[in-house]
Amino acid sequence: MEIKIRNIDPSIIYAIDKIIQELNQNSEHKISRNDFLKAQIEKIPEQQIYKKVDSDVAVQLKMMSNLLKDNNFALNAIFKLLFIGDDDVANDLLDEISKREREHDAK
């Protein structure tokens, strides 16, 4: 399939040609403007997929980070309670953490 693009600013074409010239300078396989633009256009759908994946991964990483912070805080509290000898409160806190994790895993 062919695409024709009209009314491109000549300075943009010049900049594209400079990029191609730099790419061709250090390569045995020379590319044309058409090949370069075709490769760039073919990357557009792929970039959209990556943006979606990156967004999903960022959300998951944020959730995991928050969970690690919460667990770290709770473990520090348990260690302090055990250190001062308040075993009952430490066990209650540990039970509460375990309960929350089971509820989270069930979701």
Secondary structure, 3 states (H helix, E strand, C coil): CCCCCCCCCHHHHHHHHHHHHHHHHCCCCCCCHHHHHHHHHHHHHHHHHHHHHHHHHHHHHHHHHHHHHHHHHHHHHHHHHHHHCCHHHHHHHHHHHHHHHHHHHHC
